Structure formats: structure tokens, C-alpha cells
Amino acid sequence: MDKIYNNNSKKLEILLVEDDFIFAESLKDSLEDEGFNVTLVKNGSDAIKIIKNKTFPLIISDINLPKKSGIEILEEAKKRDKLTKVILITGYGSIEKAVEAMKKGAEDFITKPFNMEEFLLRIKKILKYREQEAQLELFSKIVNDKNIFYGIVGKSKVMQDIFYLIETIADSDANVLITGESGTGKELVANAIQMLSNRKDKPFIKINCAAIPENLIESELFGYEKGAFTGAIKSHRGKFLIADKGTLFLDEIGELPLHLQTKLLRVIEDKTITPLGSNKSFNVDVRIISATQQNLEKLIEQGKFRQDLYYRLKVVNIHIPPLRDRREDIPILIDYFIEKFSKKYNRKIKFTNRLINELISKDYPGNVRELENLVHSIIVVNKDKEIIDSTHFSPENSNKGKENYLFGVFDIFSPYHDVISKFEKIYLSKVLKACNNKKTLAAEILKISRKNLWEKLKKHNLG
């Protein structure tokens, strides 16, 4: 089974309350194997003491405990944080207890013994819902409801029109093509469509066509039978079969090789797939949401993208404009990111109007993602400041003189890979300096794993 929670910076914490030693240790081991950080206590009284000083995303508790019951733990947890999810376990089922637990806000009521794999899948689903609830609550605190739509922030007319369009088409089965520059939020739009659709409880499978080598993407999409090629030691279900009755999100669809475009077109038309090495076809009912930052019409002119596939994918087109064309959205995005990172670092942070105005005036070739990274960088570099002004904002982050600076560093006639390598070294050096050489923090800002950062530092002899 895939790990339920995998985050390079911090493991998600679970409070486990169970007085049966053998069962408790077994459950704790299973949860830790899935990537959780588990706090185990043996009685209800100790659990409540912990809850009063610390919140947990998930609490798993036996209902019959020494000193305090699971119901009392549930009540205290909900009083402390309404987003905390609680699963109650009992050695013997009781409809009355189950009804009482659900009325008081329990997420689930489970009788021992139970299937561990099914239990872990249930946890995954519960935490996914909790994450969505947490995001929506966070957004509602920052901006007026009309400016937030399933994780997408925007008060500009163009963004409000996009919200309306998503709501209008979400419940249909029409394929959707989302276009826009890198960092504009294409995946967020795909998420919103899925969450509003009649397939919201069905599989939502994402695949980045640019991130998978060309020789592997066909088997990833369509699967293969054992022995289909060298190394195929067992059969593999492709993403289309896994997404059956649900939605498949194909990011960077412009990178899909031409021969696979033909196969994808056939799937859309026939609603069947044939795994590699198989003589058997399977019916699939999959809605396709695709996204690209490329101009597919130009790719069609160049013979790199099939026109018939383009129209099959673009039954509905949602184009997200770059941030520079909707500057009125920047202030509320800044507020959102400040709130997000204030919670992350347990700090009260405020940007002065002068700093906000400076951020609004910038161009953002990386769009919302770049703005988020910039706000994050300003906050972590100014870790001892509650009020951050433009005087604390490094001139290196400014657009001023950027073009001249870059051309001063790079010879425009240098080989492409030499320029990229040189830029990477300079960029990594500056990030490390800003983070006081704290590599974990640098990796977090760069949004890469610590291992990946270490390999890049080694490559450039940065230590």
C-alpha cells in the first residue's frame, strides 16, 4: 500500500489511546510504517491532559478506558479543535454507543477485530476530508467567501468568471482542458472540478506527462501483463483502470508522445483500454481533465499534437490568466500566504503596506507559485520579526536591474546546459546564505527533498 502521509518536512501526528498493550503496539507499528508520528497513551485521563495542551489531526481511541472514556476524549478533542478527527474502537459492538459517538462528532466507530488494510484506507480518506476542511476554514478567515473557491483565491472579474464556469460544468462528464502559464493554479482548478462533480467520491488519479520517461508512460497509463516486456515480472494496472468511474488528470498533456496521443484518442472514442501484452480489452468510464502551459494550437501546426485529440480534450476550456494580468488578486493572496506560514511557524506576522505595495508592483513569471515562495522566503529570512517592512526585503528579490544582472553573469552565447548549471549554483548559494546554511529550511523553500538538495550541493561543490 502507498504511504498515507508523506511529507519531507514533518510527519503527521496521531494520538492513540489504548489500554490493550499488544493491540496498541501492533496498531502503533502499523501507523508508523505508514509514515505517521504516533503518541501512545494507555488511559483516558492522560489523553485528556495531552489534548488540553496540544491538538492532533487524528485521535484513535478505545471507547472503554481506565479513568476517562473514549466519549470524554472525543468531547475534549472537539472542544479544543473542531477539525480533529476521532475514531473510536470497541471490543464489542453496541448500536447505542455508536449512535452516541456519531452524535458527538466521532468520524467512525469500529469494532475489534478489524482488517488493518481497510482501516488504514479509512484513515487516508478521513485525513483527506480533514485537509479539505482545514483549507476551506483557512480561506474563509482570510477573504470574503466570494473571493475563495475550493482552494483558489481571486476577486478579479476573470477569476470570478472562472469560479462560475467551474461550478457550471463540474457535474457534467465533459472533458476539460485547463491552460495557463506555469504556477497559475491549473491543478487547483482540476481539484475544484473534481470536488464539485458527481464523481467526487470516485478515484481521482493524477499523472504528469512531463515527469515520466517516454518509454514508461504508456505502461503507466494503460498497464501491462506479466511478460509483456523485459522486467515485467507481474501484471500492472494502468491509471485508466485505477481511475475507472472517476477522473484522470493529465498534467502537461502537450508532452504526451504522438503515438500515445493516438492511443489516448482511441480510449476517449471507444471507452476501452488494452494493457500492453494483453489480448483483452477493458471498458473504462473515465472523465479526463488535462492541463498544459504550452500553446497546443501551435503544436498542432508543427505536427506535434493531434488536432482531433485537441478537440476531444477541449470540450470545455478554462484559461487561467497570469498574475501580472490580475494584480488586484495579489493583496489577498499575500494575506493568505502570510496566514498560512504564520500557522506553520506558530508566529504572528504582518507585512507593512510599503512591503505589500512593493510586492504588488513586481512581475511574477512564476505566477502564484512564485508569489507564495517569495512570501515564504521573506518570512523565514526575517524569523525574529513580527512586522516585516520593505527594508527587510532583499533587493535581490526586486525586479530592479534583474535583466542587466543576469546578462552580466551569463554569456548569452554559452551552451544552454552551462548557463543552467551556473545559474543553479548561484541560486543555491543565495538561498543557503539567506537560510544561514540550514539545509532543511533551504530544501523547504526550494520545494525539493533534502536528498535532492544534498545531491545538487555536492554537484556544485557547495558543501
C-alpha positions as CSV (number, residue, x, y, z in Angstrom):
1,M,0.0,0.0,0.0
2,D,1.2,3.5,-0.7
3,K,2.2,5.6,2.3
4,I,-0.9,7.5,3.6
5,Y,1.1,10.5,4.5
6,N,4.5,11.5,3.1
7,N,5.9,15.0,3.7
8,N,9.5,15.8,3.7
9,S,9.3,18.4,6.4
10,K,7.0,17.0,9.1
11,K,5.2,13.8,9.9
12,L,1.5,14.0,10.6
13,E,0.8,13.2,14.3
14,I,-1.8,10.8,15.7
15,L,-2.8,10.3,19.3
16,L,-3.5,6.6,20.0
17,V,-5.3,5.8,23.3
18,E,-5.5,2.1,24.0
19,D,-5.0,0.0,27.2
20,D,-4.6,-3.3,25.5
21,F,-0.8,-3.4,25.3
22,I,-0.4,-6.0,22.5
23,F,-3.1,-4.4,20.3
24,A,-1.8,-0.9,21.0
25,E,1.8,-1.7,20.0
26,S,0.6,-3.6,16.9
27,L,-1.6,-0.7,15.7
28,K,1.2,1.9,16.6
29,D,3.7,-0.1,14.4
30,S,1.3,-0.2,11.5
31,L,0.6,3.5,11.7
32,E,4.3,4.4,11.9
33,D,5.0,2.1,8.9
34,E,2.6,4.4,7.0
35,G,4.6,7.5,7.9
36,F,2.8,8.8,10.9
37,N,4.2,10.0,14.2
38,V,2.2,8.2,16.9
39,T,1.8,9.3,20.6
40,L,0.6,6.3,22.6
41,V,-1.1,6.6,26.0
42,K,-2.8,3.9,28.0
43,N,-5.7,5.7,29.8
44,G,-8.2,8.4,29.1
45,S,-7.0,10.8,31.8
46,D,-3.5,11.1,30.4
47,A,-5.0,11.5,26.9
48,I,-7.1,14.5,28.0
49,K,-4.1,16.1,29.7
50,I,-2.3,15.9,26.4
51,I,-5.2,17.2,24.3
52,K,-5.5,20.3,26.5
53,N,-2.0,21.3,25.6
54,K,-1.8,20.0,22.0
55,T,-4.0,19.4,19.0
56,F,-3.9,16.4,16.8
57,P,-5.3,15.9,13.3
58,L,-6.5,12.4,14.3
59,I,-7.2,10.6,17.5
60,I,-7.8,6.9,17.6
61,S,-9.2,5.8,21.0
62,D,-10.7,2.8,22.6
63,I,-14.1,3.7,24.0
64,N,-13.7,1.7,27.2
65,L,-10.7,3.0,29.1
66,P,-9.5,3.4,32.6
67,K,-10.3,6.8,34.3
68,K,-11.8,8.6,31.3
69,S,-13.8,7.1,28.4
70,G,-13.3,7.4,24.7
71,I,-16.5,9.6,24.6
72,E,-15.0,12.0,27.1
73,I,-11.8,12.1,25.0
74,L,-13.9,12.8,21.9
75,E,-15.7,15.7,23.7
76,E,-12.5,17.3,24.9
77,A,-10.9,17.0,21.5
78,K,-13.8,18.6,19.7
79,K,-13.9,21.4,22.3
80,R,-10.2,22.0,21.6
81,D,-10.2,21.8,17.8
82,K,-13.4,21.0,15.8
83,L,-11.2,19.9,12.9
84,T,-9.7,17.0,14.9
85,K,-11.0,13.7,13.6
86,V,-11.8,10.9,16.2
87,I,-12.1,7.2,15.5
88,L,-13.5,5.2,18.4
89,I,-12.8,1.5,18.8
90,T,-14.6,-1.1,20.9
91,G,-14.1,-4.7,21.7
92,Y,-17.8,-5.4,21.5
93,G,-20.2,-3.5,19.3
94,S,-23.2,-1.6,20.6
95,I,-25.6,0.4,18.4
96,E,-26.4,2.7,21.2
97,K,-22.8,3.6,21.8
98,A,-22.1,4.0,18.0
99,V,-25.1,6.4,17.7
100,E,-23.9,8.4,20.8
101,A,-20.4,8.6,19.4
102,M,-21.6,9.8,16.0
103,K,-23.9,12.4,17.5
104,K,-20.9,13.8,19.5
105,G,-18.8,14.1,16.3
106,A,-16.9,10.8,16.0
107,E,-15.7,10.2,12.5
108,D,-16.0,6.4,12.8
109,F,-16.9,3.7,15.3
110,I,-15.1,0.4,14.7
111,T,-15.5,-3.0,16.4
112,K,-12.4,-5.2,17.1
113,P,-11.1,-7.2,15.3
114,F,-10.9,-5.4,12.1
115,N,-8.9,-5.6,8.8
116,M,-5.8,-3.4,9.2
117,E,-5.5,-2.6,5.5
118,E,-9.1,-1.4,5.3
119,F,-8.7,0.6,8.5
120,L,-5.6,2.4,7.1
121,L,-7.5,3.2,3.9
122,R,-10.3,4.6,6.0
123,I,-7.8,6.8,7.8
124,K,-6.5,8.0,4.5
125,K,-10.0,9.1,3.4
126,I,-10.7,10.8,6.8
127,L,-7.5,12.8,6.7
128,K,-8.1,13.8,3.1
129,Y,-11.5,15.3,4.1
130,R,-9.9,16.9,7.1
131,E,-7.3,18.6,4.9
132,Q,-10.0,19.9,2.6
133,E,-12.0,21.3,5.6
134,A,-8.8,22.9,7.0
135,Q,-8.1,24.6,3.7
136,L,-11.6,25.9,3.4
137,E,-11.6,27.2,7.0
138,L,-8.3,28.9,6.5
139,F,-9.5,30.6,3.3
140,S,-12.8,31.8,4.9
141,K,-10.8,33.5,7.7
142,I,-8.7,35.5,5.2
143,V,-11.0,36.6,2.5
144,N,-14.7,37.1,1.9
145,D,-16.4,33.9,0.8
146,K,-17.0,35.2,-2.7
147,N,-13.2,35.5,-3.2
148,I,-12.4,31.9,-2.4
149,F,-13.4,28.9,-4.3
150,Y,-12.3,25.4,-3.3
151,G,-8.7,26.5,-2.7
152,I,-8.5,29.1,-5.5
153,V,-8.2,32.7,-4.3
154,G,-9.2,35.6,-6.6
155,K,-11.5,38.6,-6.5
156,S,-10.8,39.8,-10.1
157,K,-13.6,39.5,-12.6
158,V,-11.7,37.0,-14.6
159,M,-11.2,34.7,-11.6
160,Q,-14.9,35.1,-10.5
161,D,-15.9,34.1,-14.1
162,I,-13.7,31.0,-13.8
163,F,-15.3,30.1,-10.5
164,Y,-18.7,30.3,-12.1
165,L,-17.6,28.3,-15.1
166,I,-16.2,25.5,-12.9
167,E,-19.4,25.4,-10.9
168,T,-21.4,25.2,-14.2
169,I,-19.5,22.4,-15.9
170,A,-18.3,20.4,-12.9
171,D,-21.2,18.0,-12.7
172,S,-21.1,17.1,-16.3
173,D,-18.9,14.4,-17.8
174,A,-17.3,16.8,-20.3
175,N,-13.6,16.6,-20.7
176,V,-11.8,19.8,-19.6
177,L,-8.6,21.4,-20.9
178,I,-7.0,23.9,-18.4
179,T,-4.5,26.2,-19.9
180,G,-2.2,28.9,-18.4
181,E,1.4,29.7,-17.6
182,S,3.3,27.7,-15.0
183,G,2.3,28.4,-11.4
184,T,-1.2,29.9,-12.2
185,G,-3.0,27.1,-10.4
186,K,-4.1,24.7,-13.0
187,E,-4.1,21.7,-10.6
188,L,-6.2,23.7,-8.1
189,V,-8.8,24.2,-10.8
190,A,-8.7,20.4,-11.6
191,N,-9.2,19.7,-7.9
192,A,-12.2,22.1,-7.7
193,I,-13.9,20.4,-10.7
194,Q,-13.4,17.0,-9.1
195,M,-14.7,18.1,-5.7
196,L,-17.9,19.6,-7.2
197,S,-18.5,16.7,-9.7
198,N,-20.8,13.7,-9.3
199,R,-17.5,11.7,-9.3
200,K,-16.2,13.3,-6.2
201,D,-16.3,10.1,-4.2
202,K,-14.7,8.1,-7.0
203,P,-10.9,7.8,-7.8
204,F,-9.1,11.0,-8.8
205,I,-5.8,10.0,-10.4
206,K,-3.1,12.5,-11.4
207,I,-0.3,11.9,-13.8
208,N,2.3,14.4,-15.0
209,C,3.1,13.5,-18.6
210,A,6.4,15.5,-18.5
211,A,7.7,13.7,-15.4
212,I,7.5,10.2,-16.7
213,P,10.1,8.9,-19.2
214,E,8.6,8.3,-22.7
215,N,9.3,4.6,-22.5
216,L,7.3,4.2,-19.3
217,I,4.3,6.5,-19.8
218,E,2.4,4.0,-21.9
219,S,2.6,1.3,-19.3
220,E,1.7,3.8,-16.6
221,L,-1.4,4.9,-18.4
222,F,-2.6,1.6,-19.9
223,G,-0.9,-1.0,-17.7
224,Y,0.7,-4.3,-18.8
225,E,0.5,-8.0,-18.5
226,K,3.2,-10.2,-16.9
227,G,5.9,-10.9,-19.5
228,A,4.8,-8.0,-21.8
229,F,8.4,-6.8,-21.9
230,T,11.7,-7.5,-20.2
231,G,11.3,-6.8,-16.5
232,A,7.5,-7.2,-16.4
233,I,7.6,-9.8,-13.7
234,K,4.0,-9.2,-12.7
235,S,0.9,-7.6,-14.2
236,H,0.4,-3.9,-13.6
237,R,-2.9,-2.0,-13.6
238,G,-2.6,1.3,-15.5
239,K,-4.0,4.6,-14.4
240,F,-7.1,4.3,-16.6
241,L,-8.2,1.1,-14.9
242,I,-7.5,2.6,-11.5
243,A,-9.5,5.7,-12.4
244,D,-12.5,3.8,-13.7
245,K,-15.7,5.6,-12.8
246,G,-13.7,8.5,-11.7
247,T,-11.4,11.2,-13.1
248,L,-7.9,11.2,-14.6
249,F,-5.9,14.4,-14.5
250,L,-3.3,14.5,-17.3
251,D,-0.9,17.4,-16.4
252,E,1.4,18.8,-19.1
253,I,-0.6,17.0,-21.8
254,G,1.5,18.7,-24.5
255,E,4.4,16.5,-23.6
256,L,2.5,13.3,-24.5
257,P,4.3,11.5,-27.4
258,L,2.4,11.4,-30.7
259,H,1.9,7.6,-30.8
260,L,0.3,7.7,-27.3
261,Q,-1.9,10.6,-28.4
262,T,-3.4,8.2,-31.0
263,K,-3.9,5.6,-28.3
264,L,-5.5,8.2,-25.9
265,L,-7.8,9.3,-28.7
266,R,-9.0,5.7,-29.2
267,V,-9.7,5.4,-25.4
268,I,-11.8,8.5,-25.5
269,E,-13.8,7.3,-28.5
270,D,-14.2,3.6,-27.6
271,K,-14.0,3.9,-23.8
272,T,-11.9,0.8,-23.7
273,I,-8.2,0.1,-23.0
274,T,-5.9,-2.7,-23.8
275,P,-2.9,-3.3,-21.5
276,L,0.5,-3.9,-23.1
277,G,0.9,-7.6,-23.9
278,S,-2.8,-8.4,-23.5
279,N,-5.4,-9.6,-26.0
280,K,-8.2,-8.5,-23.7
281,S,-9.8,-5.1,-23.7
282,F,-11.4,-3.5,-20.6
283,N,-14.3,-1.0,-20.6
284,V,-13.5,2.2,-18.7
285,D,-15.6,5.2,-17.7
286,V,-13.2,8.0,-17.1
287,R,-13.5,11.7,-17.2
288,I,-10.3,13.4,-18.5
289,I,-9.1,16.7,-17.2
290,S,-5.9,17.8,-18.9
291,A,-3.7,20.8,-18.4
292,T,-0.8,22.5,-20.2
293,Q,1.3,25.6,-20.2
294,Q,2.0,25.1,-23.9
295,N,0.1,26.5,-26.9
296,L,-1.4,23.3,-28.3
297,E,-2.6,25.1,-31.4
298,K,1.0,25.9,-32.3
299,L,2.0,22.3,-31.6
300,I,-0.7,21.2,-34.0
301,E,0.7,23.5,-36.7
302,Q,4.1,21.9,-36.0
303,G,2.7,18.4,-36.3
304,K,3.5,17.7,-32.6
305,F,-0.1,17.4,-31.4
306,R,-3.1,15.7,-32.9
307,Q,-5.9,18.2,-33.8
308,D,-8.6,15.6,-33.3
309,L,-7.4,14.8,-29.8
310,Y,-7.2,18.5,-29.0
311,Y,-10.9,19.0,-29.7
312,R,-11.7,15.8,-27.8
313,L,-9.9,17.1,-24.7
314,K,-11.1,20.7,-25.1
315,V,-14.8,20.2,-24.8
316,V,-14.5,22.9,-22.1
317,N,-11.5,25.2,-22.0
318,I,-10.6,27.0,-18.8
319,H,-7.8,29.5,-19.3
320,I,-6.2,31.0,-16.2
321,P,-4.5,34.4,-16.8
322,P,-1.1,35.2,-15.4
323,L,-0.8,37.0,-12.1
324,R,0.5,40.2,-13.8
325,D,-2.8,40.5,-15.6
326,R,-4.9,40.3,-12.4
327,R,-2.9,42.3,-9.9
328,E,-6.0,43.0,-7.8
329,D,-5.7,39.4,-6.6
330,I,-2.2,39.8,-5.3
331,P,-3.1,41.5,-1.9
332,I,-5.5,38.8,-0.9
333,L,-3.0,36.1,-2.0
334,I,-0.3,37.8,0.2
335,D,-2.8,37.8,3.1
336,Y,-3.5,34.1,2.6
337,F,0.2,33.1,2.4
338,I,1.0,35.2,5.5
339,E,-1.7,33.4,7.4
340,K,-0.6,30.0,6.1
341,F,3.0,30.4,7.1
342,S,2.1,32.2,10.4
343,K,0.3,28.9,11.3
344,K,3.2,26.8,10.0
345,Y,5.8,28.6,12.1
346,N,3.5,29.5,15.0
347,R,4.2,33.2,14.6
348,K,2.2,36.4,14.4
349,I,3.4,38.0,11.2
350,K,2.4,41.2,9.5
351,F,3.7,42.9,6.3
352,T,3.7,46.7,6.2
353,N,1.7,48.4,3.5
354,R,5.0,49.6,1.9
355,L,6.2,46.0,1.5
356,I,2.8,44.9,0.2
357,N,2.9,47.7,-2.4
358,E,6.4,46.6,-3.4
359,L,5.2,43.0,-3.9
360,I,2.2,44.1,-5.9
361,S,4.4,46.1,-8.3
362,K,6.5,43.0,-9.1
363,D,6.1,40.9,-12.2
364,Y,5.7,37.2,-11.5
365,P,6.9,35.0,-14.3
366,G,6.3,32.1,-11.9
367,N,2.8,33.4,-11.1
368,V,1.1,32.4,-7.8
369,R,3.7,29.7,-7.1
370,E,6.4,32.4,-7.3
371,L,4.5,34.8,-5.1
372,E,4.0,32.0,-2.5
373,N,7.7,31.1,-2.5
374,L,8.6,34.8,-2.2
375,V,6.3,35.4,0.8
376,H,7.7,32.2,2.4
377,S,11.3,33.3,1.8
378,I,10.6,36.8,3.3
379,I,9.1,35.2,6.4
380,V,11.8,32.6,7.1
381,V,14.7,35.0,6.5
382,N,13.1,37.5,8.9
383,K,12.4,34.9,11.5
384,D,12.7,37.3,14.5
385,K,10.4,39.9,13.2
386,E,6.6,40.1,13.7
387,I,6.2,43.2,11.5
388,I,8.2,42.9,8.2
389,D,8.9,46.0,6.1
390,S,10.4,46.6,2.7
391,T,13.7,47.4,4.4
392,H,13.8,43.7,5.4
393,F,13.1,42.7,1.8
394,S,16.3,41.8,0.0
395,P,17.0,44.0,-3.1
396,E,18.0,40.7,-4.8
397,N,14.3,39.9,-4.9
398,S,13.4,43.0,-6.7
399,N,12.9,43.3,-10.4
400,K,15.1,46.3,-10.5
401,G,18.2,45.6,-12.6
402,K,17.3,41.9,-12.8
403,E,17.8,41.7,-16.6
404,N,21.1,43.5,-16.5
405,Y,22.3,41.4,-13.6
406,L,21.5,38.2,-15.4
407,F,23.2,39.2,-18.6
408,G,26.2,40.4,-16.6
409,V,26.6,36.9,-15.1
410,F,25.8,34.8,-18.2
411,D,27.3,34.9,-21.7
412,I,24.3,34.7,-24.0
413,F,26.3,32.6,-26.4
414,S,27.2,30.0,-23.8
415,P,25.8,26.4,-24.2
416,Y,22.4,26.1,-22.7
417,H,23.3,23.5,-20.1
418,D,26.4,25.5,-18.9
419,V,24.1,28.5,-18.3
420,I,21.5,26.5,-16.4
421,S,24.2,24.9,-14.3
422,K,25.8,28.2,-13.5
423,F,22.5,29.8,-12.6
424,E,21.6,26.8,-10.4
425,K,24.9,27.2,-8.5
426,I,24.4,31.0,-7.9
427,Y,20.7,30.5,-6.9
428,L,21.5,27.7,-4.4
429,S,24.3,29.8,-2.9
430,K,22.0,32.7,-2.3
431,V,19.2,30.5,-0.8
432,L,21.7,28.9,1.5
433,K,23.1,32.2,2.6
434,A,19.6,33.5,3.3
435,C,18.9,30.4,5.4
436,N,22.1,30.7,7.4
437,N,23.2,27.4,5.7
438,K,20.3,25.5,7.2
439,K,19.7,22.9,4.6
440,T,16.4,21.6,5.8
441,L,15.0,25.1,5.6
442,A,16.5,25.7,2.2
443,A,15.0,22.4,0.9
444,E,11.6,23.5,2.2
445,I,11.8,26.9,0.4
446,L,13.0,25.3,-2.8
447,K,10.3,22.7,-2.5
448,I,12.7,19.8,-3.1
449,S,13.6,16.9,-0.9
450,R,16.7,17.3,1.4
451,K,18.3,14.4,-0.5
452,N,17.8,16.2,-3.8
453,L,19.3,19.4,-2.3
454,W,22.3,17.5,-1.0
455,E,22.9,16.0,-4.4
456,K,22.8,19.4,-6.1
457,L,25.1,20.9,-3.5
458,K,27.6,18.1,-4.0
459,K,27.4,18.6,-7.8
460,H,28.3,22.3,-7.4
461,N,30.8,21.7,-4.5
462,L,28.8,23.9,-2.2
463,G,29.3,21.6,0.8
